[in-house]
């Protein structure tokens, strides 16, 4: 993992920035940029789940599917992919997730 140093100006008369080392434990709790997960249903890509805030997680998609009445599906996070397998109305699930992911 590349070490990132937060920088800040020292004073108005100094034309530069100083980097301050931060431990890995601190950096692992800080969201540096948006995490993006490709979402697949039965092998077909339906969109991308972008985690914008620190409280968002890939598993939020399970809650969306449950809200739409889907209960019988497999859900796995594999690297930067969310893989969903289902025999229950897969086309409808793809349409719902595609619409959800396009507006998020």
Secondary structure, DSSP 8 states (H G I E B T S, - for coil): -----EEEE--TT--SEEEE---HHHHHTS--S-EEEEEEETTEEEEEEEE-STT--TTHHHHHHHHTT--SEEEEEETTEEEEEESSSHHHHHHHHHHHHHH-
